[in-house]
Amino acid sequence: MDALFDISMFDSYKEDNRREVKKANGGLPVSLWETYSSMANTYGGVIILGVKEIDDNHWKTTGLKGKEKLLDDFWSQIHNKNKVSINLLTEKDIEVYEVDEDIVIAIHVPMAKREDRPVYINNDMFKGTYKRAHTGDYHCSRLQVKSMLRD
């Protein structure tokens, strides 16, 4: 798909400003949407479900199961304007891998075009807009949101 995530390089990755892992064992994590917003509003990136970061900053699969339900929930929510202001993804942006008995889902989030920003969540532009810095998702200030609108 792209240089951000290649399953054969799994053991060499760490979280950074373009890669985020989420366990997702209890279903889609709430924080998935903050990360989607932040990556879309910054440089793009990849959200990897079914993986956790362990003490030495390396990754480990989490025993994720139920691929079809997760994908159904994901597509249902990303098409819901009350959840996400815009869907930037197509089916080619999602990759599903089997690692031993575990499922890993890679969601490739492109950088939003200037006219599509800000990408926000929960139907609230000023409270639901995020940007990515280092390994985290950060809430945008009112001024940052207005700046995106102006650009």
C-alpha positions in Angstrom: 0.0 0.0 0.0 2.6 2.6 1.1 5.8 3.0 3.0 4.0 3.7 6.3 3.0 0.1 7.0 4.3 -3.1 5.7 3.4 -6.2 7.7 6.8 -7.8 6.9 8.4 -4.9 8.8 6.1 -5.2 11.8 8.9 -5.9 14.4 10.8 -2.7 13.4 8.0 -0.2 13.9 7.3 2.2 16.8 4.5 4.7 17.2 5.4 8.1 15.7 3.6 11.1 14.1 2.4 8.8 11.2 1.7 5.5 12.9 -0.7 4.7 15.8 -1.6 1.3 17.3 -4.9 0.5 19.1 -5.8 -2.8 20.8 -9.5 -2.7 19.6 -10.3 -6.0 21.5 -13.6 -4.6 22.8 -14.6 -3.2 19.4 -13.6 0.1 17.8 -11.8 2.3 20.3 -13.4 5.7 20.9 -9.9 7.3 20.4 -9.8 5.9 16.8 -11.8 8.9 15.6 -9.6 11.5 17.3 -6.6 9.8 15.6 -8.5 9.8 12.2 -9.1 13.6 12.6 -5.6 14.3 13.7 -3.9 12.4 10.9 -6.3 13.8 8.2 -5.6 17.4 9.5 -1.8 16.9 9.6 0.2 14.6 7.3 -1.9 11.5 7.0 -0.9 8.2 8.6 -1.9 4.7 9.4 -4.0 3.5 12.4 -3.3 -0.2 13.2 -6.0 -2.1 15.1 -5.2 -5.3 17.0 -1.8 -4.2 18.2 -0.5 -2.7 21.4 2.7 -1.0 22.3 4.7 -2.8 24.9 7.3 -1.5 27.5 10.2 -1.2 25.1 8.1 0.7 22.5 7.8 -2.3 20.3 4.5 -3.7 19.1 2.6 -6.9 20.0 -0.6 -8.3 18.5 -3.5 -8.4 20.9 -5.5 -11.5 19.8 -8.0 -9.4 17.8 -11.0 -11.4 16.4 -14.3 -10.5 14.8 -12.9 -8.9 11.7 -16.2 -8.6 9.9 -18.0 -6.9 12.8 -15.2 -4.4 13.3 -15.1 -3.5 9.6 -18.9 -3.2 9.5 -18.9 -0.9 12.5 -16.0 1.1 11.0 -17.7 1.7 7.7 -21.0 2.5 9.4 -19.4 5.1 11.6 -17.2 6.7 9.0 -20.2 7.3 6.8 -22.1 8.9 9.7 -21.8 12.7 9.5 -22.7 12.9 13.2 -19.5 10.9 13.9 -17.0 12.2 11.3 -17.3 15.3 9.1 -16.0 13.6 6.0 -15.0 10.1 4.9 -11.7 10.3 3.1 -11.3 6.5 2.7 -12.2 3.9 0.2 -11.9 0.1 0.6 -8.4 0.2 -0.8 -7.3 2.2 2.3 -8.0 -0.8 4.6 -5.7 -3.8 4.8 -6.4 -6.9 6.9 -3.6 -9.3 7.9 -3.5 -12.5 9.8 -0.5 -12.7 12.1 -0.4 -16.2 13.6 -4.0 -16.5 14.9 -4.5 -12.7 15.3 -6.1 -10.2 13.1 -4.4 -6.8 12.3 -6.3 -4.1 10.5 -4.3 -1.2 8.9 -6.4 1.9 8.2 -4.4 4.3 5.9 -5.6 7.8 6.5 -4.7 10.3 3.8 -4.0 14.0 4.5 -7.2 15.9 3.8 -7.2 18.4 1.0 -7.2 22.0 2.1 -10.8 22.4 1.1 -11.8 19.4 3.3 -10.2 20.7 6.5 -10.8 20.7 9.3 -11.8 17.1 9.6 -13.7 16.9 12.9 -15.7 14.4 14.9 -18.9 14.3 16.9 -20.6 17.0 14.8 -18.6 19.8 16.6 -16.0 21.6 14.6 -14.5 23.5 17.6 -14.4 20.6 20.1 -13.8 17.8 17.6 -10.8 18.9 15.6 -7.5 17.3 16.3 -3.9 17.5 15.0 -1.1 15.0 15.3 2.3 15.8 16.9 5.0 13.2 17.8 3.0 10.2 19.0 -0.2 11.9 20.2 -3.5 13.5 19.0 -4.0 17.0 20.3 -7.2 19.0 20.4 -7.0 22.1 18.2 -7.7 25.5 19.6 -10.5 27.7 18.3 -7.8 29.8 16.6 -6.2 26.7 14.9 -9.7 25.6 13.6 -10.4 29.1 12.2 -6.9 29.1 10.6 -7.8 25.9 8.8 -11.1 27.4 7.6 -9.3 30.5 6.4 -6.7 28.5 4.5 
